[in-house]
Amino acid sequence: MAGGAHNPPKVMGVADLALFYIVTGVSLRWIATAAAMGPSSIVVWLGALLGFYFPLVMAVVELSSRYPQEGGLYVWTRQAFGPFAGFMAGWSYFTSNLPYFPSVFYFGSDSNSVQI
């Protein structure tokens, strides 16, 4: 748009964001651990839902409504603490994903293999 700031359309609501975080947090890696714990694992998952996922969703919703620009964590940190802190937050987030994604892919490929 010429002469004005373009804000992307908001397509994710609070419920979508909550489900996104739950799906990314509750992965196949934790199924065996939860099964070994038995029914008491339900208490742990409910505690994580109330103590981590719900506050995380509310924080992201609030920050997204205050700062509608694209950039997420980088924009929020830059607005609050300045450009260097924004750069460090964005760079740290990016570099933390470098070992994470290959480990997820490695786990997924190993979990689907058939051992005879």
PyMOL CGO cylinders between C-alpha atoms (Angstrom):
from pymol import cmd
from pymol.cgo import CYLINDER

trace = [
    CYLINDER, 0.00, 0.00, 0.00, 1.39, 3.35, -0.94, 0.3, 1, 1, 1, 1, 1, 1,
    CYLINDER, 1.39, 3.35, -0.94, 1.64, 5.91, 1.82, 0.3, 1, 1, 1, 1, 1, 1,
    CYLINDER, 1.64, 5.91, 1.82, 0.34, 3.74, 4.67, 0.3, 1, 1, 1, 1, 1, 1,
    CYLINDER, 0.34, 3.74, 4.67, 1.38, 0.87, 6.86, 0.3, 1, 1, 1, 1, 1, 1,
    CYLINDER, 1.38, 0.87, 6.86, 0.03, -2.50, 5.83, 0.3, 1, 1, 1, 1, 1, 1,
    CYLINDER, 0.03, -2.50, 5.83, -1.15, -4.74, 8.65, 0.3, 1, 1, 1, 1, 1, 1,
    CYLINDER, -1.15, -4.74, 8.65, -1.59, -8.39, 7.69, 0.3, 1, 1, 1, 1, 1, 1,
    CYLINDER, -1.59, -8.39, 7.69, -5.03, -9.88, 8.33, 0.3, 1, 1, 1, 1, 1, 1,
    CYLINDER, -5.03, -9.88, 8.33, -5.44, -11.65, 11.64, 0.3, 1, 1, 1, 1, 1, 1,
    CYLINDER, -5.44, -11.65, 11.64, -6.40, -15.20, 10.86, 0.3, 1, 1, 1, 1, 1, 1,
    CYLINDER, -6.40, -15.20, 10.86, -5.61, -16.93, 14.17, 0.3, 1, 1, 1, 1, 1, 1,
    CYLINDER, -5.61, -16.93, 14.17, -7.79, -16.44, 17.22, 0.3, 1, 1, 1, 1, 1, 1,
    CYLINDER, -7.79, -16.44, 17.22, -7.16, -17.32, 20.85, 0.3, 1, 1, 1, 1, 1, 1,
    CYLINDER, -7.16, -17.32, 20.85, -8.50, -20.86, 20.44, 0.3, 1, 1, 1, 1, 1, 1,
    CYLINDER, -8.50, -20.86, 20.44, -6.36, -21.43, 17.34, 0.3, 1, 1, 1, 1, 1, 1,
    CYLINDER, -6.36, -21.43, 17.34, -3.27, -20.19, 19.13, 0.3, 1, 1, 1, 1, 1, 1,
    CYLINDER, -3.27, -20.19, 19.13, -3.96, -22.33, 22.21, 0.3, 1, 1, 1, 1, 1, 1,
    CYLINDER, -3.96, -22.33, 22.21, -4.43, -25.44, 20.09, 0.3, 1, 1, 1, 1, 1, 1,
    CYLINDER, -4.43, -25.44, 20.09, -1.27, -24.63, 18.12, 0.3, 1, 1, 1, 1, 1, 1,
    CYLINDER, -1.27, -24.63, 18.12, 0.81, -24.46, 21.30, 0.3, 1, 1, 1, 1, 1, 1,
    CYLINDER, 0.81, -24.46, 21.30, -0.74, -27.63, 22.70, 0.3, 1, 1, 1, 1, 1, 1,
    CYLINDER, -0.74, -27.63, 22.70, -0.12, -29.58, 19.48, 0.3, 1, 1, 1, 1, 1, 1,
    CYLINDER, -0.12, -29.58, 19.48, 3.49, -28.40, 19.26, 0.3, 1, 1, 1, 1, 1, 1,
    CYLINDER, 3.49, -28.40, 19.26, 4.14, -29.12, 22.94, 0.3, 1, 1, 1, 1, 1, 1,
    CYLINDER, 4.14, -29.12, 22.94, 2.38, -32.48, 23.18, 0.3, 1, 1, 1, 1, 1, 1,
    CYLINDER, 2.38, -32.48, 23.18, 4.28, -34.50, 20.63, 0.3, 1, 1, 1, 1, 1, 1,
    CYLINDER, 4.28, -34.50, 20.63, 5.04, -38.17, 20.11, 0.3, 1, 1, 1, 1, 1, 1,
    CYLINDER, 5.04, -38.17, 20.11, 8.18, -37.84, 22.23, 0.3, 1, 1, 1, 1, 1, 1,
    CYLINDER, 8.18, -37.84, 22.23, 6.12, -37.48, 25.42, 0.3, 1, 1, 1, 1, 1, 1,
    CYLINDER, 6.12, -37.48, 25.42, 3.59, -40.26, 24.85, 0.3, 1, 1, 1, 1, 1, 1,
    CYLINDER, 3.59, -40.26, 24.85, 5.85, -43.00, 26.24, 0.3, 1, 1, 1, 1, 1, 1,
    CYLINDER, 5.85, -43.00, 26.24, 6.75, -40.89, 29.28, 0.3, 1, 1, 1, 1, 1, 1,
    CYLINDER, 6.75, -40.89, 29.28, 3.09, -40.14, 29.99, 0.3, 1, 1, 1, 1, 1, 1,
    CYLINDER, 3.09, -40.14, 29.99, 2.20, -43.82, 29.59, 0.3, 1, 1, 1, 1, 1, 1,
    CYLINDER, 2.20, -43.82, 29.59, 4.93, -44.82, 32.07, 0.3, 1, 1, 1, 1, 1, 1,
    CYLINDER, 4.93, -44.82, 32.07, 3.59, -42.30, 34.62, 0.3, 1, 1, 1, 1, 1, 1,
    CYLINDER, 3.59, -42.30, 34.62, 0.08, -43.69, 34.32, 0.3, 1, 1, 1, 1, 1, 1,
    CYLINDER, 0.08, -43.69, 34.32, -3.02, -41.68, 35.23, 0.3, 1, 1, 1, 1, 1, 1,
    CYLINDER, -3.02, -41.68, 35.23, -0.98, -39.24, 37.34, 0.3, 1, 1, 1, 1, 1, 1,
    CYLINDER, -0.98, -39.24, 37.34, 0.36, -37.79, 34.09, 0.3, 1, 1, 1, 1, 1, 1,
    CYLINDER, 0.36, -37.79, 34.09, -3.05, -36.15, 33.58, 0.3, 1, 1, 1, 1, 1, 1,
    CYLINDER, -3.05, -36.15, 33.58, -2.36, -33.96, 36.62, 0.3, 1, 1, 1, 1, 1, 1,
    CYLINDER, -2.36, -33.96, 36.62, 1.00, -32.96, 35.14, 0.3, 1, 1, 1, 1, 1, 1,
    CYLINDER, 1.00, -32.96, 35.14, -0.54, -32.12, 31.76, 0.3, 1, 1, 1, 1, 1, 1,
    CYLINDER, -0.54, -32.12, 31.76, -3.32, -30.07, 33.39, 0.3, 1, 1, 1, 1, 1, 1,
    CYLINDER, -3.32, -30.07, 33.39, -0.70, -28.25, 35.47, 0.3, 1, 1, 1, 1, 1, 1,
    CYLINDER, -0.70, -28.25, 35.47, 1.27, -27.48, 32.30, 0.3, 1, 1, 1, 1, 1, 1,
    CYLINDER, 1.27, -27.48, 32.30, -1.90, -26.27, 30.60, 0.3, 1, 1, 1, 1, 1, 1,
    CYLINDER, -1.90, -26.27, 30.60, -2.78, -23.89, 33.42, 0.3, 1, 1, 1, 1, 1, 1,
    CYLINDER, -2.78, -23.89, 33.42, 0.74, -22.86, 34.40, 0.3, 1, 1, 1, 1, 1, 1,
    CYLINDER, 0.74, -22.86, 34.40, 2.40, -22.57, 30.99, 0.3, 1, 1, 1, 1, 1, 1,
    CYLINDER, 2.40, -22.57, 30.99, 0.17, -22.82, 27.93, 0.3, 1, 1, 1, 1, 1, 1,
    CYLINDER, 0.17, -22.82, 27.93, -2.66, -20.56, 29.09, 0.3, 1, 1, 1, 1, 1, 1,
    CYLINDER, -2.66, -20.56, 29.09, -0.35, -17.71, 30.26, 0.3, 1, 1, 1, 1, 1, 1,
    CYLINDER, -0.35, -17.71, 30.26, 1.72, -18.08, 27.07, 0.3, 1, 1, 1, 1, 1, 1,
    CYLINDER, 1.72, -18.08, 27.07, -1.36, -17.78, 24.88, 0.3, 1, 1, 1, 1, 1, 1,
    CYLINDER, -1.36, -17.78, 24.88, -2.62, -14.76, 26.80, 0.3, 1, 1, 1, 1, 1, 1,
    CYLINDER, -2.62, -14.76, 26.80, 0.80, -13.04, 26.57, 0.3, 1, 1, 1, 1, 1, 1,
    CYLINDER, 0.80, -13.04, 26.57, 1.03, -13.65, 22.81, 0.3, 1, 1, 1, 1, 1, 1,
    CYLINDER, 1.03, -13.65, 22.81, -2.52, -12.41, 22.25, 0.3, 1, 1, 1, 1, 1, 1,
    CYLINDER, -2.52, -12.41, 22.25, -1.86, -9.24, 24.28, 0.3, 1, 1, 1, 1, 1, 1,
    CYLINDER, -1.86, -9.24, 24.28, 1.49, -8.49, 22.61, 0.3, 1, 1, 1, 1, 1, 1,
    CYLINDER, 1.49, -8.49, 22.61, 0.06, -9.19, 19.16, 0.3, 1, 1, 1, 1, 1, 1,
    CYLINDER, 0.06, -9.19, 19.16, -2.78, -6.77, 19.74, 0.3, 1, 1, 1, 1, 1, 1,
    CYLINDER, -2.78, -6.77, 19.74, -0.40, -4.06, 21.02, 0.3, 1, 1, 1, 1, 1, 1,
    CYLINDER, -0.40, -4.06, 21.02, 2.15, -4.50, 18.23, 0.3, 1, 1, 1, 1, 1, 1,
    CYLINDER, 2.15, -4.50, 18.23, 0.36, -5.72, 15.08, 0.3, 1, 1, 1, 1, 1, 1,
    CYLINDER, 0.36, -5.72, 15.08, 3.49, -5.56, 12.90, 0.3, 1, 1, 1, 1, 1, 1,
    CYLINDER, 3.49, -5.56, 12.90, 5.02, -8.72, 11.52, 0.3, 1, 1, 1, 1, 1, 1,
    CYLINDER, 5.02, -8.72, 11.52, 8.01, -10.01, 13.45, 0.3, 1, 1, 1, 1, 1, 1,
    CYLINDER, 8.01, -10.01, 13.45, 6.60, -11.36, 16.70, 0.3, 1, 1, 1, 1, 1, 1,
    CYLINDER, 6.60, -11.36, 16.70, 9.26, -11.78, 19.37, 0.3, 1, 1, 1, 1, 1, 1,
    CYLINDER, 9.26, -11.78, 19.37, 11.69, -9.47, 17.58, 0.3, 1, 1, 1, 1, 1, 1,
    CYLINDER, 11.69, -9.47, 17.58, 9.18, -6.61, 17.32, 0.3, 1, 1, 1, 1, 1, 1,
    CYLINDER, 9.18, -6.61, 17.32, 7.93, -7.00, 20.90, 0.3, 1, 1, 1, 1, 1, 1,
    CYLINDER, 7.93, -7.00, 20.90, 11.45, -6.97, 22.35, 0.3, 1, 1, 1, 1, 1, 1,
    CYLINDER, 11.45, -6.97, 22.35, 12.62, -4.12, 20.11, 0.3, 1, 1, 1, 1, 1, 1,
    CYLINDER, 12.62, -4.12, 20.11, 9.66, -1.96, 21.13, 0.3, 1, 1, 1, 1, 1, 1,
    CYLINDER, 9.66, -1.96, 21.13, 10.24, -2.61, 24.84, 0.3, 1, 1, 1, 1, 1, 1,
    CYLINDER, 10.24, -2.61, 24.84, 14.04, -2.69, 25.12, 0.3, 1, 1, 1, 1, 1, 1,
    CYLINDER, 14.04, -2.69, 25.12, 15.52, -1.24, 21.93, 0.3, 1, 1, 1, 1, 1, 1,
    CYLINDER, 15.52, -1.24, 21.93, 16.99, -2.48, 18.66, 0.3, 1, 1, 1, 1, 1, 1,
    CYLINDER, 16.99, -2.48, 18.66, 19.93, -4.43, 20.10, 0.3, 1, 1, 1, 1, 1, 1,
    CYLINDER, 19.93, -4.43, 20.10, 17.73, -6.40, 22.51, 0.3, 1, 1, 1, 1, 1, 1,
    CYLINDER, 17.73, -6.40, 22.51, 15.30, -7.06, 19.64, 0.3, 1, 1, 1, 1, 1, 1,
    CYLINDER, 15.30, -7.06, 19.64, 18.13, -8.34, 17.48, 0.3, 1, 1, 1, 1, 1, 1,
    CYLINDER, 18.13, -8.34, 17.48, 19.42, -10.58, 20.27, 0.3, 1, 1, 1, 1, 1, 1,
    CYLINDER, 19.42, -10.58, 20.27, 15.94, -11.99, 20.95, 0.3, 1, 1, 1, 1, 1, 1,
    CYLINDER, 15.94, -11.99, 20.95, 15.32, -12.70, 17.28, 0.3, 1, 1, 1, 1, 1, 1,
    CYLINDER, 15.32, -12.70, 17.28, 18.77, -14.18, 16.74, 0.3, 1, 1, 1, 1, 1, 1,
    CYLINDER, 18.77, -14.18, 16.74, 18.56, -16.33, 19.88, 0.3, 1, 1, 1, 1, 1, 1,
    CYLINDER, 18.56, -16.33, 19.88, 15.17, -17.67, 18.82, 0.3, 1, 1, 1, 1, 1, 1,
    CYLINDER, 15.17, -17.67, 18.82, 16.47, -18.46, 15.34, 0.3, 1, 1, 1, 1, 1, 1,
    CYLINDER, 16.47, -18.46, 15.34, 19.61, -20.21, 16.59, 0.3, 1, 1, 1, 1, 1, 1,
    CYLINDER, 19.61, -20.21, 16.59, 17.66, -22.22, 19.19, 0.3, 1, 1, 1, 1, 1, 1,
    CYLINDER, 17.66, -22.22, 19.19, 15.66, -23.75, 16.35, 0.3, 1, 1, 1, 1, 1, 1,
    CYLINDER, 15.66, -23.75, 16.35, 18.76, -24.90, 14.49, 0.3, 1, 1, 1, 1, 1, 1,
    CYLINDER, 18.76, -24.90, 14.49, 19.31, -27.99, 16.69, 0.3, 1, 1, 1, 1, 1, 1,
    CYLINDER, 19.31, -27.99, 16.69, 15.61, -28.39, 17.51, 0.3, 1, 1, 1, 1, 1, 1,
    CYLINDER, 15.61, -28.39, 17.51, 14.17, -29.10, 14.06, 0.3, 1, 1, 1, 1, 1, 1,
    CYLINDER, 14.17, -29.10, 14.06, 16.75, -31.71, 13.03, 0.3, 1, 1, 1, 1, 1, 1,
    CYLINDER, 16.75, -31.71, 13.03, 16.17, -33.52, 16.34, 0.3, 1, 1, 1, 1, 1, 1,
    CYLINDER, 16.17, -33.52, 16.34, 12.41, -33.58, 15.71, 0.3, 1, 1, 1, 1, 1, 1,
    CYLINDER, 12.41, -33.58, 15.71, 12.95, -34.92, 12.19, 0.3, 1, 1, 1, 1, 1, 1,
    CYLINDER, 12.95, -34.92, 12.19, 15.44, -37.50, 13.48, 0.3, 1, 1, 1, 1, 1, 1,
    CYLINDER, 15.44, -37.50, 13.48, 12.98, -38.65, 16.14, 0.3, 1, 1, 1, 1, 1, 1,
    CYLINDER, 12.98, -38.65, 16.14, 10.16, -38.84, 13.60, 0.3, 1, 1, 1, 1, 1, 1,
    CYLINDER, 10.16, -38.84, 13.60, 12.20, -40.90, 11.17, 0.3, 1, 1, 1, 1, 1, 1,
    CYLINDER, 12.20, -40.90, 11.17, 13.32, -43.26, 13.93, 0.3, 1, 1, 1, 1, 1, 1,
    CYLINDER, 13.32, -43.26, 13.93, 9.81, -43.64, 15.38, 0.3, 1, 1, 1, 1, 1, 1,
    CYLINDER, 9.81, -43.64, 15.38, 8.37, -44.72, 12.03, 0.3, 1, 1, 1, 1, 1, 1,
    CYLINDER, 8.37, -44.72, 12.03, 11.00, -47.31, 11.25, 0.3, 1, 1, 1, 1, 1, 1,
    CYLINDER, 11.00, -47.31, 11.25, 10.05, -50.96, 11.54, 0.3, 1, 1, 1, 1, 1, 1,
    CYLINDER, 10.05, -50.96, 11.54, 12.50, -53.09, 13.46, 0.3, 1, 1, 1, 1, 1, 1,
    CYLINDER, 12.50, -53.09, 13.46, 12.46, -56.81, 12.82, 0.3, 1, 1, 1, 1, 1, 1,
]
cmd.load_cgo(trace, "trace")
